[in-house]
Amino acid sequence: MRVVIQENYDKMSKWTANYIAKKINDHKEDRPFVLGLPTGSSPIGVYEELARMNKAGEVSFANVVTFNMDEYVGLPREHDQSYWYFMHYYFFDHLVDMKPENINILNGLAEDPEAECARYEAKIASYGGIDLFMGGIGVDGHLAFNEPFTSLTSRTGLRTLTTDTRIVNSRFFDNDPEKVPAYALSVGIGTVTDAKEVIILINGHNKANALAKTVEGNVSQKWTCSALQMHPAAIIACDESACDELTVGAYKYFLDVEKNERL
Ligand code: GLP
């Protein structure tokens, strides 16, 4: 696992956007580059930078297919807290050459959620899998909506949100946890770790415990993010304040090995 420690959120975002743009630009195959994407406040800076690069002609999304991690159950697309809305508002609407038919987001209004999730997995497989999955994590270490105690081999499916997550996410729902949908559709931990590469954004002091558990904790379904330790090419892109609970030895090690690292 690589842990790329940047001084602040802005630098973490720019580093990650550059990394993703380089992967897209280096992709010379005929088949599209398949990119997994998250919502949340963590990736907004990456989306802004990628959109800027796209407008400046530094990266094209014409041959990119995207799959989002998750979606609330019960919110229509037009709801300003749906992840469909979020993705268009913060990212897709700002790209000059993203093809709408290449955007995949789970349908939280599907009559048969299990069938919708099976369709999603099959569609990912039809492209030959995900090349690069970008993600974020919750303060309890959830990856996508894979809450504590979700199987580390889980596939896309219906998830029940924990009270903790509904409280944390209530900041977008009038600070009322009851207004936060109780269920979501989410890719599984296995879906994420099947990707050829995974890059997880972790920023801010409130994620310090989750970062430490991801990097130094035991591999455990209690901290679903810890499954990344089993991935052959996982990167944690983080800022200084998210490192507050790493051991000094680990912190120094990651700074040292990344000193001469190229993108
Ligand atoms: C939600 C999403 C996660 C995301 C998490 C963290 O719960 N389902 O995919 O990683 O929020 O969000 P933030 O980046 O705002 O801390």
Boltz pocket constraint, residues with backbone or C-beta under 6 A from the ligand:
constraints:
  - pocket:
      binder: B
      contacts: [[A, 38], [A, 39], [A, 40], [A, 41], [A, 42], [A, 43], [A, 69], [A, 70], [A, 135], [A, 136], [A, 137], [A, 138], [A, 139], [A, 142], [A, 143], [A, 144], [A, 145], [A, 165], [A, 169]]
      max_distance: 6.0
